Amino acid sequence: MDRDELAAWLRLVLTPGVGNGAARRLLAAFGLPQAVFAQTEAAWQSCVTAVQARALAAVPEGLDALLEQTWQWLRADAEPARAIVTLGDAAYPPALLATEDPPLLLYLLGAPQFVRGRPFAPPRCLAMVGSRNPTAQGADHARQFARALRAAGLTIVSGLALGIDAAAHEGALQGPPDPATPATIAVVGTGLDRVYPRANKELAHRIARHGLLVSEYPLGTPPLAANFPKRNRIISGLSQGTLVVEAALASGSLITARLAAEQGREVFAIPGSIHAPQSRGCHALLRQGAKLVETAQDVLEELRLPAAGQAPESDAPPPVAPTHQEVLDALGFDPLGLDALVARTGLPAATLQVRLLELELEGQVARLPGGMFQRVGSA
């Protein structure tokens, strides 16, 4: 994007009181951010509240400084590579688009082939999360499972926290190299010009060489407590499933597991000792219906993925992308989930997610809570 386009995106994201939902309504009504800010305050009030419209009319404090900092960061001629992916960009992962609250912007830092990928996150991703204070056995489990699952072709997604997150990233980096897909993706709760916790600085640099660091937060964002639970929806949203290795009952990992379930993803848990506090969260998930996992193969079988070195069963050519009208016809006029739309059309979820986003931005489809979509307009 050029500097003016970047400025408009940053202004939209920084406007106080205008969250992702309101921003998506504005984008659906008026187009890209530059077109949004060309509208009148009265026009904005067709999509947002009067208070939000007044906020949109004012230039956010610090915008110019952040724009200059971000522009220079993007233009730096050095590795790791960096980029910003906007909602609707071809590089935006389809799996994340299908969630209820996809971020408007994603900052990327990593190996050039992944930063410039289309999309940057492969379809075979597994989130691995757990305690920041794991047992020695729990940390070892995380490394072993991540290494084995990476060998089977999965990209391991986690949050760069101490404990299980770090062990999962490390295990993935120990797996066999694959230039086609990132070994691991770290979704962080700060700006990408910072590393938190500092103890994971060297690990973050290794991830940037062999995988990706991802954030929805602007450069310079410090490690604020509220940002870490919020970023968990991205960890689960990028992934086909979430594996909880160890977690106490009050662990933030259970937030990720809940979000995964709400997003229609699989939830896995490794059982542990009945005497270990770090096992109680996993046992609670198992009682609620999470899949019990004892080996990496358990995860692969549940996700219906081939084991390491095993070729996919079908080499059929990809189906032709449907037109907007074909998607609208299949959607009907009642709320419908993505899985049901896949069943109606026989098309891949990724293909439908792209069309649904285009229709949402055109104002023809509305995104509802619970991952549902509904056609807007009369029959």
PAKE-15208 format. One record per residue (C-alpha): x, y, z. Coordinates in steps of 0.1 Angstrom, whole numbers, plus 5000, padded with zeros to 4 digits. Layout:
<atoms>
XYZ
...
</atoms>
This chain:
<atoms>
500050005000
501150364995
501650615024
498250775020
496450435022
498550335052
497650665069
493850605064
494050245078
496050365108
493550645114
490650405113
492350165137
493450445161
490050625163
488950595199
485650415205
485550265169
486149895173
486549625146
482749575143
482049945136
485049965113
483849675092
480349835089
482050155076
484149955052
481149765039
479250085034
481850315019
484850105007
488450135017
489450375046
490350655023
486750645010
485450625045
487150945056
485851125025
482351095039
480451345061
479651295098
476051245089
476850965064
478850785091
475850785114
474150545090
476650285103
477850405137
476650605167
476850985168
479650955194
481650735171
480950965141
482351265161
485451065169
485950975133
485851345124
488951415145
492451305136
493751075164
496551205186
499951065176
498850955141
501551145122
504351005144
502950655141
502550685104
506250795100
507450515123
505450255105
506350375070
510050365079
509650015094
508049885063
510650035040
513649905059
515949715036
516849435059
515749095070
513548975086
511049095061
508049295072
504649375059
501149485069
498149285057
494749445057
491349295059
490449185024
494049155012
494848834993
497448755019
494848755047
494348395060
490948265050
490648075083
490948395103
488448575080
485848315090
485948415127
483648665143
486148935150
489048935124
491549205130
491549495105
495349505102
498049235108
501649325111
504149055099
507749005106
509648695094
511248495066
510648675032
508848385015
506248365043
505748745047
505048775010
502948455008
499348444996
498048385022
500848405048
499448135071
499047785055
495747595059
497447325081
498047505114
497647385149
497647605180
499547485210
499147665243
499447605280
500847715314
503547975318
504847765347
504647415334
506047105349
509246965333
507146685318
504646935304
507447145287
508946825273
505546715260
505047055242
508447025225
507946655215
504346715202
505347025183
508346855167
506246555156
503346765143
505746985124
507246675108
503746585097
503546915079
501647135104
502647495113
502547535151
500847855163
501447995198
501848315217
505548345225
504848335263
507048165288
506547795295
504447585271
504247855244
508047885242
508447505243
506047455214
507847715193
511147555201
509847205192
508547325159
511847485150
513547155157
511346985131
512546925095
512847245075
510247315048
510747625027
507047625016
505447675051
506547855083
507747615110
505847825136
503848145139
504048355171
501048585177
502148845201
500449105223
502849395216
504049595186
506449395165
509249635173
509249495209
509849145223
507949035254
508948865275
512548965272
513648615281
512248505247
514248755226
516548495211
513648265204
511748545187
514748605164
514848235155
511148245147
511648545125
514248355105
512248035101
508648135106
506548445114
505748695141
502248835139
500549125157
497449325153
498949605175
500649915162
504449955165
505450075199
502549905217
503849795251
502849465269
499449575282
497649305302
494349335283
496049275249
497148915256
493648755261
492448955230
495248815208
494248465217
491348475191
494048515164
495948215177
492847995176
491448155144
494548075123
494447715133
492447405126
492547305162
493947405196
496047165217
496247255254
499247085269
499047195306
496847455321
495647555356
491947625360
492548005358
494947975328
494548215299
495047895277
491447805286
490348135269
492048015237
490347685240
486947845245
487548075215
488547775194
485347595203
483247905195
485047935161
484147575153
487647445157
488747125174
489947135210
492546885222
493946835257
496746615272
495746455305
498146475334
498546385371
495446435393
497846595418
499246865395
497547205395
498747245359
496646955348
493347065362
492547295333
493147015308
490946775328
488147035329
488347065291
488146685287
485046685309
483546945286
484246735254
487746815244
489546535226
491946335248
495446325232
498146085240
500246095208
500746335179
498946075157
495746135178
495746495166
496446405129
493646145129
491146375144
491946645119
491946385091
495546475081
498146235066
501046145088
504546265080
505746165045
502246045035
500746215004
497246355004
494646114990
493346334962
495146524935
491946664920
492147014905
490747304926
487147384919
486247704900
485547994924
481848064926
480348394916
478848634942
475348544930
476048174934
477148224969
474048444977
471748184962
473347904983
473248125014
469548195012
468048445036
468348275070
471548285091
473948005080
477347885092
480347825070
480147445074
476547435063
477447655033
480347425024
477847135026
475447315003
477947404976
480547134979
483247404977
486347445000
485847665030
488747885020
487147964987
483848055003
485448265030
487048495003
483648534986
481848605019
484348875028
483849034994
480149024998
480349165034
482449455021
479849514994
477149525020
475349215007
476148985036
476349055073
478648865098
476748755128
477848625163
478848265164
480448255130
477148285112
476448485080
473248625067
472248775034
471149145036
468249255016
464849125006
464048814988
</atoms>
